Amino acid sequence: MAKLFFRYGAMGSSKTANALMVEYNYRERGKKAIMAKPMTDTRDGKLIIRSRIGLELPCILVEDLVKMSEEELQQHDCVIVDEAQFCNKSQIEFFVHLVDDLNIPVICYGLRADFRNELFEGSLWLLAWADVIEEIRTVCWCGKAARTNARFNDQGIIREGDQVCLGGNTSYIALCRKHWKEGNLGPRFRELLEEFN
């Protein structure tokens, strides 16, 4: 029986690498998984999903996935969605339809919360409707579990701004809640600043 999965983690927790490995596992077993991402995610190109460690695969946009016919959709054994936090409520409802009505598993990867520690729309509805919710863990510079995403610039942590601001290691760092609240980027902050400049 198909399920809707939400696998979330802070920045740098290898969500995308996990998504690409799941697709590989399906392909290795002669199954067909379709990779998708929302059009908001343009960081690595419009139709590419790329992990920080260099793995990459072509993908389609979620906006195009929802337009596919049931016949086309049923040619796939699984749907894997990266950056699912950028999906809207109706797209998450579509994933529920794939699972409940077409018996196609949907595995969503994404952030739970933004740099202000507030839920993204896609994450909110995945937390509400997913059959399985799993955390992909990473650690703060102090060694504790990192569950927050700090946006920073050369002045330190940024607390205000647009929810979506694409960036990687030169804009975001995963921190434990305590260090996120304190605004403490840790001893590596100087190195990050050098990368930033």
N, C-alpha and C positions, 0 to 999 in steps of 0.2 A: 504494500500500500504506500503510495506516494506521500511525502511530507514536505512542508515548507520549513527550511532551516534558516536561522539567522546566526551567523558566526561573526561576532564583533570583537574588536580589539582597538587599543590605542594606536596612534601612528607608529610605524616601525615594528609592528607585531607579526609581520609576515602574512597578512591576510591575502594579499594578491598572489604571493608565492603559493600559498595553500590552495587558492582557487585554481591556479594553473596546474598544480599537481593532481587535483581531483579530475580535471579535464583529461589529463594524460592517463590516469588510471582507467577512466571510461574508455578512451581510445585504445589503450593496450588490450582491453578485453573485448574489442570489436563492437563497442557501443558508441553511440553518437551523442555527445554533449554539445550544446550551443553556448558560447560565451557571449555575454552582453554587458553593457555598461550604460548609464545615463549620459545623455549628450552634454551635461554639465561638465563631465570629466574630460577635459581636452589636454591635460598635462602631457600625455605621451602620444598625442595624435588622436584623431577622431575615431579610428577603427582599430586601435591597438590596445591591448591590455599588457602592461609591462610591470614587472616587479623590480624592487630596488636592487635585487641581486642579478638582474639582467635577463631573467626568463621573460618571454613574451609570446603572445599569440594574437592572431586577428580576431576581431569580435564584431558584433553588430550592436546597434544602439537599442536600448530598451524601447525607445520611441518607435522603432521599426519592428521590434519583436511583437508589440501589442497589435500591430496591423497584420500580422501573419494569419493565414487561414488555419482552421483547426487541422486540416489535412497536412499542411506544412509543419505545424507544431508537433503533430503526432509522429513525425519522422525522427524525432529526437528522443533519446532516453533520459535526458536530464537538461535542465536549464541552470547555468551558473552565472550569477550576477555579481559583478565587482562594483565597488563604490555605491552600494545600495542605499546608503544614507541620502543620496541625492535624488532618489525616486520620490514620486508624490503618492498620495493616498490611492488614487485610481490605479496606478501601476502596481502597487502592492496588492490591491484587490484583484488585479489581473493574475498575479502570481498565485493567489489563493484559488482562482478559477482553474489555472493549469493543474494544480495539485488535486483539488476536490472533484473537478468535472472531467479532466482529461487524464488523470492519474500519472502526471509527469512530475517527478521531484524537482523542486526549485531550491537551490542552495545560494543564499545571499550572503555576501561578505561586505562589511563596512564598519564605519565608526558608529558608536552609540551616541556620542555627544560632541558638540563643537568646542571651540577654544574657550567659551564662556561656561562650559559644562552644562549646556542646554541641549535637549534632544533635537536631532534633525527630524524632518517630517517622515522620511522613509524609515528611519530607525524607530520612531514612535509607533508606526503601524506594524512594523515587523515585531516589535516587542509585544504588541497587543495580539497579533494573529499567528505568529510562527508556532509550529508544532514543536520545534526543538530550538532552544536558544543556548548557544555555546560561546564562552569567552575564549579568545585566542590571547594568551598572556604574553606580556613583555614586562620589563623592569625599569624602574626609575634609576637615575644615577646613584641613588643611595642603596639600591638593592631591593627595596620594597616593590610590590606590584604597582605598575603604572597603569592607571585607568583614566587619566585625563590627558587632554591634548593642549599643550600650551603653544600659543602663537607668540612669536617674539620678533623683535627687531634689534638694532644696535643699542637701544635704550633699556631693553629687558622685555618682560612679558607684556603683551598687549591685551587689554581687557575689553575694548570696545571696537566696533567695526562690523562690516558685513559678515554674515554667517559663513558664506562661501568665499574663500580666497585660496585658490589652488597653490600648493607649494609642497616642498619636501623638507629635507634636512636643514635647509637654510632659512626656513620659516617656522617650523614646528618641531616640538620635542615632547615625547611622552614623559609625564611626571606622575608621582604618587599624589594623592589628594592634598596631603600636608604641604609638599613643596610647591604644588600649583597654587594653593591658597597664600603661601608665603611669598610667592613670586621668585622662588629660589631655583635658578636654572642649573646650579651645581658647578663643580670645578671645570667641566668641559665647556662652559659658556664662552670662555675666552677663545677656545678653538672654533666654536660655532661663529663667533663674531669675525674671526679671521676669514672663515669661509664666506660669511655674509658680505664682507668688504672685499 
